[in-house]
Amino acid sequence: MSITFDLPPAVEQQLRRDVTNLDVLAKEAALVELYRQGTISYHQLGISLGMTRFETDDLLKRHHVTEDLITAEELGEQIATLRRLIGK
């Protein structure tokens, strides 16, 4: 599958000068954002980019995506469960 988008010529020229591989960068950015939104899975992200699990982890860290953080609501539920279990 091929996806393209247009940039103003001056912007494209600058990016192609400043960025080693603009096509790869754009592909990574788009797929990481789809992962962040929950549109694709971790596995789909990795195979789409031809990366191992560790490479995929590194990519997500570079993009400041942490998949293992729980929400405040989930934390509250876990605290409530622990309190029930210890009788407080």
C-alpha positions in Angstrom: 0.0 0.0 0.0 1.3 3.4 -0.9 0.2 6.6 0.8 1.2 10.0 -0.5 0.5 13.6 0.5 1.5 16.9 -0.9 3.8 19.5 0.8 4.6 22.9 -0.5 7.7 22.6 -2.7 9.8 24.8 -0.4 8.9 22.8 2.7 9.6 19.5 0.9 13.0 20.7 -0.3 14.0 21.8 3.2 12.9 18.5 4.7 14.7 16.5 2.1 17.9 18.5 2.8 17.5 18.2 6.6 16.1 14.7 7.1 18.1 11.7 5.9 15.1 9.5 4.9 11.9 11.6 4.9 9.8 8.7 3.5 10.8 6.4 6.4 10.3 9.1 8.9 6.8 9.9 7.6 5.8 6.2 7.6 7.0 5.7 11.2 5.2 8.8 12.4 2.0 7.8 10.8 2.1 4.3 12.1 3.1 5.3 15.6 0.2 7.8 15.7 -2.2 5.0 14.5 -0.9 2.8 17.3 -1.3 5.7 19.8 -4.9 6.1 18.8 -5.5 2.3 19.1 -6.2 1.8 15.4 -3.4 -0.7 15.0 -1.9 -3.1 17.5 1.7 -3.3 18.8 2.2 -6.4 16.7 0.9 -4.7 13.6 3.1 -1.7 14.2 6.2 -3.9 14.4 5.5 -6.0 11.4 4.5 -2.9 9.3 7.9 -1.4 10.0 9.8 -4.7 9.8 11.0 -4.4 13.4 11.7 -6.8 16.2 9.9 -6.4 19.5 12.9 -4.6 21.0 13.2 -2.2 18.0 9.5 -1.5 18.3 9.9 -0.7 22.0 12.8 1.7 21.2 10.8 3.4 18.4 7.9 4.0 20.8 10.2 5.4 23.5 11.7 7.8 20.9 8.2 9.0 20.2 7.3 9.2 23.9 4.6 6.5 23.7 4.3 4.4 26.8 1.9 1.6 26.4 2.1 0.2 29.9 0.9 3.2 31.9 -2.4 2.8 33.6 -5.1 5.5 33.7 -6.0 7.2 36.9 -9.3 5.3 36.9 -7.5 2.0 36.6 -5.2 2.9 39.5 -8.2 3.8 41.6 -9.8 0.5 40.9 -6.6 -1.4 41.8 -6.3 0.6 45.1 -9.9 -0.2 45.9 -9.4 -3.9 45.2 -6.3 -4.0 47.3 -8.1 -2.3 50.2 -10.9 -4.8 49.9 -8.4 -7.7 50.0 -6.6 -6.5 53.0 -9.8 -5.5 54.8 -9.4 -1.7 55.0 
